[in-house]
């Protein structure tokens, strides 16, 4: 991670997700929609294939089936790959998240520009840390011009979220102290 540090920047904490939770709150609305989409696309494609003289007509249904299969199952595979390749770093000035499906995506945010950290803690002390708040169910549909519809993404937020880290309170306190100092 040292190659991603700015001159004079110090690493305060570094870690990776302990667990790889595939199902998130944002999936509550998206999963039923995905099943209906995929089911409709498959039925449409089968009917188009069975029709007399279909010609190229069934080919128009193939992209819809591919999108449906991705929404039902593929996005969970992408999320699992992304989670296994994720590394979180908190420095005295930034939060750096390296990950994504290939492990090459780098996301950074300056601590001074982020809202205060909030946590969702488990009884064992592990948990997740977000800035300002965790994405809600409706946030998957409101990505804005930069990100578009977040249903495609392995990450549902523009601000970094540190998912499933050990000792989440210690990480929160480290971030909060760095925000106050910066």
C-alpha positions as CSV (number, residue, x, y, z in Angstrom):
1,X,0.0,0.0,0.0
2,X,3.0,2.3,0.4
3,X,3.0,3.1,-3.3
4,X,-0.5,4.7,-2.8
5,X,0.6,7.0,0.0
6,X,1.1,10.7,-0.5
7,X,4.4,12.3,0.7
8,X,4.4,12.6,4.5
9,X,1.3,10.5,4.9
10,X,1.2,7.9,7.8
11,X,-0.8,4.7,7.9
12,X,-3.0,4.6,11.0
13,X,-4.8,1.3,10.3
14,X,-5.0,-1.3,7.6
15,X,-7.2,-4.3,7.3
16,X,-9.5,-6.4,5.1
17,X,-13.0,-7.7,5.4
18,X,-13.3,-10.7,7.9
19,X,-16.5,-12.0,6.3
20,X,-17.7,-11.7,2.8
21,X,-21.4,-10.9,3.2
22,X,-23.0,-11.1,-0.1
23,X,-26.5,-10.0,0.8
24,X,-27.0,-6.4,1.8
25,X,-30.0,-4.2,2.8
26,X,-30.0,-2.7,-0.7
27,X,-30.8,-6.2,-2.1
28,X,-34.3,-6.3,-0.5
29,X,-35.9,-4.4,-3.4
30,X,-33.4,-5.5,-6.1
31,X,-33.7,-9.2,-5.7
32,X,-37.5,-9.5,-6.3
33,X,-37.1,-7.1,-9.3
34,X,-34.3,-9.2,-10.6
35,X,-36.2,-12.5,-10.4
36,X,-39.2,-11.0,-12.2
37,X,-36.9,-9.4,-14.9
38,X,-35.1,-12.7,-15.5
39,X,-38.2,-14.8,-15.5
40,X,-40.0,-12.5,-18.0
41,X,-36.9,-12.4,-20.2
42,X,-36.6,-16.2,-20.2
43,X,-40.3,-16.7,-21.0
44,X,-40.1,-14.2,-23.8
45,X,-37.0,-15.8,-25.3
46,X,-38.5,-19.3,-25.1
47,X,-41.7,-18.1,-26.8
48,X,-39.7,-16.3,-29.5
49,X,-37.7,-19.4,-30.2
50,X,-40.8,-21.6,-30.5
51,X,-42.6,-19.2,-32.8
52,X,-42.7,-20.0,-36.5
53,X,-40.4,-18.1,-38.7
54,X,-38.7,-16.3,-35.7
55,X,-35.6,-15.5,-37.7
56,X,-33.4,-13.1,-35.7
57,X,-36.2,-12.1,-33.4
58,X,-35.0,-14.3,-30.5
59,X,-31.6,-12.6,-30.5
60,X,-33.2,-9.4,-29.2
61,X,-34.1,-11.4,-26.0
62,X,-30.6,-12.7,-25.3
63,X,-29.3,-9.4,-23.8
64,X,-32.3,-9.2,-21.5
65,X,-31.7,-12.8,-20.3
66,X,-28.0,-12.0,-19.7
67,X,-28.9,-8.9,-17.7
68,X,-31.4,-10.9,-15.7
69,X,-29.0,-13.7,-14.9
70,X,-26.4,-11.1,-13.8
71,X,-29.0,-9.3,-11.5
72,X,-30.2,-12.6,-10.0
73,X,-26.8,-14.3,-9.4
74,X,-23.9,-12.7,-11.2
75,X,-23.7,-9.6,-9.0
76,X,-23.3,-11.8,-6.0
77,X,-20.3,-13.5,-7.6
78,X,-18.9,-10.1,-8.5
79,X,-19.4,-8.9,-4.9
80,X,-17.7,-12.0,-3.6
81,X,-14.7,-11.5,-5.8
82,X,-14.5,-7.8,-4.9
83,X,-14.7,-8.6,-1.2
84,X,-11.9,-11.1,-1.3
85,X,-9.6,-8.7,-3.0
86,X,-10.4,-5.7,-0.8
87,X,-7.9,-3.9,1.4
88,X,-8.7,-0.9,3.6
89,X,-6.2,1.7,4.7
90,X,-6.8,4.6,7.0
91,X,-4.0,7.3,6.9
92,X,-3.7,10.5,8.9
93,X,-5.5,12.3,5.9
94,X,-7.4,9.8,3.8
95,X,-9.3,6.5,3.6
96,X,-8.0,4.3,0.8
97,X,-9.9,1.3,-0.5
98,X,-8.2,-1.0,-2.9
99,X,-10.4,-3.7,-4.4
100,X,-13.1,-4.4,-6.9
101,X,-13.5,-7.6,-8.9
102,X,-10.0,-7.5,-10.2
103,X,-8.4,-6.0,-7.1
104,X,-7.1,-3.1,-9.1
105,X,-9.7,-0.4,-8.4
106,X,-8.5,2.3,-6.0
107,X,-10.9,4.6,-4.2
108,X,-9.7,7.4,-1.9
109,X,-11.4,10.1,0.1
110,X,-9.9,12.8,2.2
111,X,-11.0,12.5,5.9
112,X,-11.7,16.3,6.1
113,X,-14.3,15.9,3.3
114,X,-16.2,13.0,4.8
115,X,-19.0,13.1,7.4
116,X,-18.3,11.6,10.8
117,X,-17.9,7.8,10.9
118,X,-20.8,5.6,12.0
119,X,-20.6,1.9,12.7
120,X,-22.8,-1.2,12.7
121,X,-21.3,-3.4,15.3
122,X,-21.7,-7.2,16.0
123,X,-21.5,-8.8,19.4
124,X,-18.0,-10.0,18.8
125,X,-16.8,-6.4,18.1
126,X,-16.5,-6.7,14.4
127,X,-18.7,-4.7,12.1
128,X,-18.8,-2.1,9.3
129,X,-18.0,1.6,9.2
130,X,-19.6,4.2,6.9
131,X,-19.4,7.9,6.7
132,X,-22.6,9.8,7.6
133,X,-24.7,6.7,7.3
134,X,-25.1,3.3,5.6
135,X,-26.8,3.2,2.2
136,X,-30.5,2.5,2.4
137,X,-32.8,0.3,0.3
138,X,-33.6,3.2,-2.1
139,X,-30.0,4.2,-2.6
140,X,-29.4,1.5,-5.2
141,X,-31.6,3.5,-7.6
142,X,-30.1,6.9,-6.9
143,X,-26.5,6.8,-8.1
144,X,-26.3,10.2,-9.7
145,X,-24.6,11.1,-12.9
146,X,-21.2,9.7,-11.8
147,X,-22.2,6.2,-10.9
148,X,-25.6,5.6,-12.4
149,X,-27.8,2.9,-11.2
150,X,-25.9,1.1,-8.3
151,X,-27.6,-2.2,-9.0
152,X,-24.7,-3.0,-11.3
153,X,-22.0,-2.1,-8.8
154,X,-20.3,-4.2,-6.2
155,X,-20.3,-1.1,-4.0
156,X,-23.6,0.7,-3.2
157,X,-22.1,4.1,-2.1
158,X,-19.9,6.9,-3.4
159,X,-18.3,7.3,0.0
160,X,-16.0,4.5,1.3
161,X,-17.5,1.8,3.5
162,X,-15.3,-0.5,5.4
163,X,-17.3,-3.7,5.5
164,X,-16.9,-6.4,8.1
165,X,-13.7,-5.3,9.8
166,X,-12.4,-6.6,13.1
167,X,-12.6,-4.2,16.2
168,X,-14.8,-1.7,14.3
169,X,-14.9,0.7,17.3
170,X,-11.1,1.0,17.3
171,X,-11.2,1.8,13.6
172,X,-14.0,4.4,14.1
173,X,-12.0,6.0,16.9
174,X,-8.9,6.1,14.8
175,X,-10.8,7.8,11.9
176,X,-12.6,10.2,14.2
177,X,-9.3,11.2,15.9
178,X,-7.7,11.8,12.5
179,X,-10.7,13.9,11.3
180,X,-10.4,16.1,14.4
181,X,-6.6,16.5,14.0
182,X,-6.9,17.2,10.3
